[in-house]
Amino acid sequence: MQRYFLQLSYDGTNYHGWQVQPNGISVQETLEKALSVVAREKVAVTGAGRTDAGVHASFYVAHFDTQNQNLENDKIIYNLNCLLPYDIAVQTVYKVHYEAHARFDATSRTYKYYLIKKKDPFFRQYAAKATGIPDLKMMNEAASKLFEYKDFTSFSKLGTDVKTNFCKIDIAEWTDEGNRLVFTIRADRFLRNMVRSIVGTLLDVGFGKLTIEGFCKVIEAKDRCAAGASVEAKGLFLVDIGYPEEIGKGLIR
């Protein structure tokens, strides 16, 4: 068997997230069907992690195993993109050693969340509309507090089946890009719904509903009910995944 890494991007608007779902179409299922046609055998795909329904990925990585030894070429990428719908695109496919793992070998994930200050028809599917102009200085001060913690239970979807709610965040900042406010966050791993609930709680700080001290108390409570409401999925993008050089050397950045 040969293992391949595959890099893709997708618009999550029409999908019930990355992972196969019993009652809705997923990116994983759609990709597996196309790969099975190209490889001429049933192919199972393992992704770098879940993205929720409606969340997008401008950079995503998955791996798959097949008996086919000749999938590492531009023609395969072309054929895959012909079979895939308009909202999923493959950028590269390359061979890796058999133990390489798209999920477990990932060292970091980076997300961006986009808010627009005023109505913009060209961002309506890919950014949430802010209800006002929040205080970025206060939100960045609160965001910097995330570096001091490792247990983010307060920002995790309830009932999630994981061994630990510990994460290491090393980037968390807001920037003003004209009509867009952009929140960038990087960590070794993320819990389900974590980024959207962090953004919602930081907006409470930005609109004066929560103090910096209060934001810290939310984290320390280890209670999802203590945090703010989750923001809309459509503004969230997975934009990068880090790998050791020997595995990630075939990725296009």
C-alpha positions in Angstrom: 0.0 0.0 0.0 1.1 3.6 -0.7 0.2 6.5 1.5 -0.4 9.9 0.0 -0.8 13.4 1.5 -3.4 15.5 -0.3 -3.8 19.3 0.0 -7.2 20.9 -0.7 -9.3 23.9 -0.1 -13.1 24.1 0.3 -16.0 26.5 0.7 -17.9 24.9 3.6 -21.2 26.7 2.9 -23.0 23.6 1.4 -21.5 21.0 3.7 -22.2 19.6 7.2 -18.5 20.0 8.0 -15.5 17.9 7.1 -16.4 14.6 8.7 -18.9 12.1 7.2 -22.3 12.6 8.6 -25.3 10.2 8.6 -27.8 12.8 7.5 -25.9 15.4 5.5 -23.3 15.7 2.8 -19.7 16.3 4.0 -16.4 17.3 2.4 -14.8 14.0 3.4 -17.5 11.9 1.7 -17.4 14.0 -1.4 -13.6 13.7 -1.6 -13.6 10.0 -1.0 -16.0 9.4 -3.9 -13.8 11.3 -6.3 -10.6 9.6 -5.1 -12.2 6.2 -5.5 -12.9 6.9 -9.1 -9.4 8.1 -9.9 -7.7 5.4 -7.9 -10.1 2.7 -9.3 -10.6 1.3 -5.8 -12.5 2.3 -2.7 -10.5 4.9 -0.9 -10.9 6.1 2.7 -9.6 9.6 3.6 -8.3 10.8 7.0 -8.3 14.5 7.6 -6.2 16.8 9.7 -9.2 17.4 11.9 -12.8 18.4 11.9 -14.3 21.6 10.7 -17.9 22.4 11.7 -20.8 22.8 9.3 -20.4 26.0 7.3 -16.8 26.5 8.1 -14.3 27.0 5.3 -10.7 25.9 4.7 -8.3 27.7 2.4 -5.7 25.2 3.5 -6.5 21.6 4.5 -4.6 18.3 4.5 -5.7 14.7 4.4 -4.1 11.4 3.8 -5.2 8.2 2.1 -3.9 4.7 1.2 -4.1 2.9 -2.1 -2.6 0.1 -4.1 -2.1 2.7 -6.9 1.5 3.8 -7.1 1.0 6.5 -9.8 -1.2 9.2 -8.3 1.6 11.7 -7.8 1.2 13.9 -11.0 -0.6 16.9 -12.4 -3.0 14.7 -14.4 -4.4 13.1 -11.3 -5.0 16.6 -9.7 -6.7 17.7 -12.9 -8.9 14.6 -13.0 -9.8 15.0 -9.3 -10.8 18.6 -9.8 -13.0 17.7 -12.7 -14.9 15.2 -10.6 -15.1 17.4 -7.5 -17.8 20.1 -7.2 -16.9 23.8 -7.7 -16.5 24.4 -4.0 -13.7 21.8 -3.4 -10.3 22.1 -5.1 -7.2 19.9 -4.8 -3.8 21.7 -4.9 -1.3 18.8 -4.6 -1.0 15.0 -4.1 2.3 13.5 -3.0 3.7 10.3 -1.6 4.7 10.0 2.1 6.0 7.2 4.3 3.4 4.8 5.5 3.3 6.1 9.1 2.8 9.7 8.2 -0.5 11.0 9.5 -2.4 14.1 8.5 -3.9 14.5 11.9 -1.5 13.1 14.5 1.7 14.6 12.8 0.2 18.1 12.6 2.1 20.5 15.0 -0.3 23.5 14.7 -3.5 24.8 13.1 -4.2 28.4 12.2 -7.7 29.9 11.9 -8.9 33.3 10.8 -12.2 34.8 11.7 -13.6 37.6 9.5 -16.0 40.4 10.6 -17.2 43.2 8.3 -17.9 46.6 9.7 -20.5 47.5 7.1 -22.6 45.7 4.5 -20.5 44.3 1.7 -22.2 42.0 -0.9 -18.9 40.4 -1.9 -18.2 39.1 1.7 -21.7 38.1 2.6 -20.9 34.3 2.6 -17.5 34.6 4.1 -17.7 37.1 6.9 -20.1 37.9 9.7 -21.6 41.4 10.0 -20.4 43.2 13.2 -23.3 44.9 15.1 -21.0 47.8 15.8 -17.3 48.7 16.0 -15.7 46.9 19.0 -12.7 48.1 20.8 -9.8 46.2 19.2 -7.3 47.2 21.9 -9.4 45.7 24.6 -10.0 42.5 22.6 -6.3 42.1 22.0 -5.5 42.6 25.6 -8.1 39.9 26.5 -6.8 37.7 23.7 -3.2 37.8 25.1 -4.6 36.2 28.3 -5.2 33.0 26.3 -1.5 32.3 26.4 -1.6 32.0 30.1 -4.0 29.0 30.1 -4.1 25.5 28.7 -7.6 24.2 29.7 -10.2 25.7 27.4 -13.3 23.7 28.5 -15.3 26.9 28.6 -14.9 27.3 24.9 -15.7 23.7 23.9 -18.9 22.3 22.6 -20.7 20.3 25.3 -20.6 16.5 25.0 -17.5 16.4 22.9 -15.7 13.0 23.1 -12.0 14.0 23.6 -9.4 12.8 26.2 -8.4 16.3 27.2 -9.4 20.0 26.8 -5.9 21.2 27.0 -4.5 23.3 24.1 -1.4 25.4 23.6 -2.2 28.8 21.9 0.7 30.8 20.7 -1.0 33.4 18.4 -4.2 35.2 19.1 -4.7 38.7 17.8 -7.1 41.1 16.1 -6.2 43.3 13.1 -8.1 46.0 11.3 -8.1 45.5 7.5 -10.3 48.3 6.3 -13.9 47.1 6.2 -12.8 43.8 7.8 -11.8 42.9 11.4 -9.7 39.8 11.4 -9.0 37.5 14.3 -6.0 35.1 13.8 -5.4 32.3 16.2 -2.9 29.4 16.2 -2.6 26.4 18.5 -1.4 22.9 18.6 -5.0 21.7 18.6 -8.5 23.1 18.9 -11.7 21.8 20.5 -15.0 21.7 18.7 -16.5 25.1 18.4 -13.6 26.6 20.2 -12.6 29.4 17.9 -16.2 30.6 17.4 -16.9 30.7 21.1 -13.6 32.5 21.8 -14.4 35.1 19.2 -17.9 35.6 20.6 -16.5 36.1 24.1 -13.8 38.5 22.9 -16.6 40.5 21.2 -18.3 40.8 24.6 -15.1 42.4 25.8 -14.9 44.7 22.7 -18.5 45.9 23.3 -18.0 46.5 27.0 -20.1 43.6 28.2 -17.2 41.8 29.8 -14.0 43.1 31.5 -10.5 41.6 31.0 -10.7 40.1 34.4 -14.1 38.7 33.6 -12.7 37.1 30.4 -10.1 35.3 32.6 -12.8 34.2 35.0 -14.7 32.7 32.0 -11.7 30.6 31.1 -11.1 29.6 34.8 -14.7 28.6 35.2 -14.2 25.6 32.8 -17.9 25.9 32.0 -19.3 26.5 28.4 -22.2 28.4 29.9 -19.9 31.0 31.3 -18.6 32.0 27.8 -20.2 34.2 25.2 -22.3 33.0 22.3 -20.6 31.4 19.3 -20.3 33.6 16.2 -21.6 32.5 12.8 -19.7 29.7 11.1 -19.4 31.5 7.7 -16.7 33.9 8.9 -14.3 31.1 10.0 -11.5 29.8 7.8 -8.8 27.2 8.5 -5.8 28.8 6.8 -2.8 26.7 7.7 -1.6 23.4 9.2 2.0 22.9 10.4 3.9 19.7 9.8 7.5 18.6 10.4 9.6 19.4 7.3 10.1 15.9 6.1 6.3 15.3 5.9 5.1 18.8 4.9 7.6 19.5 2.2 5.1 18.8 -0.6 2.5 21.3 0.6 2.0 24.5 -1.3 2.0 27.7 0.7 
